[in-house]
Each structure stands twice: as structure tokens, then as C-alpha cells.
Amino acid sequence: MSYRVRRKFTGSKFSVDGQICKVFLEPKCKYRDDFYLWNVGFAVGKSNRQINDWYQGRKNKRARSLQGKIVGRSGTKILRKAYEEVFKLRWKIEPGDAICIACTSGKPDQQFRVFWRWLGRHSDIVGNFDTRNYYWYRPPNPTDPVWNHFNIRGLIPANPLIETTGSVYFDCFSVLPKVQDSLLSTEQITDLLFPVSTTGPFLEMPT
């Protein structure tokens, strides 16, 4: 019997200087095999209703009042906190899934450059300068050979904000041979995992 993972909308709410801030994480579409692309949304407002109306694309005054605004009245303090919240929420998606941070404010070029201040530090985050989107893939990447030989279970590193490259990559998941009665030695498992460590960051741009 196959096990079907249900992708669920999730989010995080916090406040800065009396402003309500929300980060949304929502499954958008399947982009490769059984891997999903998740949309990240972020807004700063006066009330939950205002932020929810904006995210849901409502055509009312509450939603329109947030158009073109990036940080509210607290400047980059808001963005730093939102950046940390997104990096914690990303571990709620399934291994192989991807998140997309789309710069869709009234000033997308400015938003893309501001986000680069934090996102540009991470070599595991891919920036598309044409579409003004950022992508991150939860290890193991969808094209890695581990998927052919193992069942994968996601793990959360001790530091959820850490860059998922190098040896940290292997702290993000555990493996179990697909053929349960086959006993693989540590050396055999290492040989199967070795190609992963040599592929480098995954650079596919989901559509």
C-alpha cells in the first residue's frame, strides 16, 4: 500500500513594534514527480483580517492598503524576523519539495534587492533575477540518486537557520533501504550516498 503525504497550508504569526506580521506557507502545485512547490507569503498589517484579505486577493480597501508596502513602519527589523520565521517554517515541507519566495509587492525590484541582503548569504538558495523569485529545496534534492535506493525521512538540523550544504546536507534526512530484507553495509550506503555529495546545489527553476 502506498503512503500519500497530504500537503497542508501552514503559517506563523508574530508582532514587531505593535504591528501584526504573518508568514504563509502554502502548497502551490506539483513541479516534478511527487514533489511540490510551496508559495511563501509575508505581510505586515493592523489586523489579521487585513492580512488575510491581502493574501487571499480580496478586492477591498483592507487588502488594497497593503499593496506596495514591504516592511510597514519598522524597516528591516521586520524583514529580519520574517527571514528567520521562513527558515524555521521551511522544515515543515516534505524532503524534495521546494519553496518559492516571490517578490510581488508594488516595488518588486526593490523587494528582491532587500531580500538578497539575507538570502544571498545562502548558497543553497537559488535566485532568479528575471522572475524576481527565490527558491530553496529541502534535501535530498529530487534528482539525487538516494531516491532510487532508499525511503527518505526528513530530519531537522540542530540549527534550523543553517545553510544546507556540505556535511549539513546529510543532517537533513535519514535513509532506509527500499528492499527491507536487504542488509547494506555502512560502506555500501556510503557509496550510494557519495554521488549526492558531489552534485553541488540543485539549480532547477520550477515553473
Buried (B, 14 or more C-beta within 10 A) or exposed (E): EEEEEEBEEBBBEBEBEEBBBBBBBBBBEEBBEEBBBBBBBBBBBBEEEBBBBBBEEBEEEBBEBBEEBBBBEBEEEBBBBBBBBBBEBBEBBBBBBBBBBBBEBEEBEEBBEBBBEBBEEBEBBBBBEEBBBBBBBBBBBBBBBBBEBBEBEBEEBEEEEBBBBEEBBBBBBEBEBEEEEEEBEEEEBEEBBEEBBEEEBBEBEBE
